[in-house]
Every structure is written in C-alpha cells, then in structure tokens.
Amino acid sequence: MLVIDEIDTRRAIEWLTDAERVMPDIFREMIGKSDSQVIDDLHFFVTALWAKSKQKPVNGEMIWEWLRQRVPSDKIEKILMVAERSNVLQRVAGTQDLWTPRPRHERGIE
C-alpha cells in the first residue's frame, strides 16, 4: 500500500536532519581549501581589520568567528596555533586573546 505513516514521517525527518548536520563539512570539502590557503586568507582578514582600526589588535573572537565559517570547528585551534607558530599572526604580549598580523617577510623568523 502507498500510505505514509507517522513512522515514515519521523524517519524522513531524521534522514533530513542527519544530512543537514554534515552539509557544512560537505561544502567545505567541495571548496577544497588547504590549511595553508586558509591561513593565508586569515592573514589577509586580520591585516585588513588591523589596518582599518589604525593598527589596534584584533580580538580573538572575530578571528574564531571568521575561521568557524571556513573550517570544521575541530581545526580552528590547530589553524590558529600554526598561524602563530609560523609568525603569520602574533598574540599581543600580556593579553589573552588579542592578535596582530606579521608582515609576510617576517614569516618563519623569530
């Protein structure tokens, strides 16, 4: 019989909910950006904010939000750590979560 029961409706909703849950990851994979590309884009983003604010440090919340829209949440801390360790971004001394961009020619130099 071609009858849709309540159990069929619940199953369909569950399938759709499961699919929606992984959609952001699927779209990120379709974009295919490497961590290196994301870090370069992050540097550009932070540099633009830093320049616009007349060289005031950028709040980490803004950086996390920007990254959240571009990488899976479990990669945010790793991306930020790589950006810091490779001198792409620098944490402002004496602060917990303020950042400044490093000039490209200073990358890899301590």
Sequence and secondary structure as in RCSB ss.txt:
>XXXX:A:sequence
MLVIDEIDTRRAIEWLTDAERVMPDIFREMIGKSDSQVIDDLHFFVTALWAKSKQKPVNGEMIWEWLRQRVPSDK
IEKILMVAERSNVLQRVAGTQDLWTPRPRHERGIE
>XXXX:A:secstr
     HHHHHHHHHHHHHHHHHHHHHHHHHHT  HHHHHHHHHHHHHHHHHHTTS  EEHHHHHHHHHTTS GGG
HHHHHHHHHHTTSEEE TT SSEEEE  GGGTT  
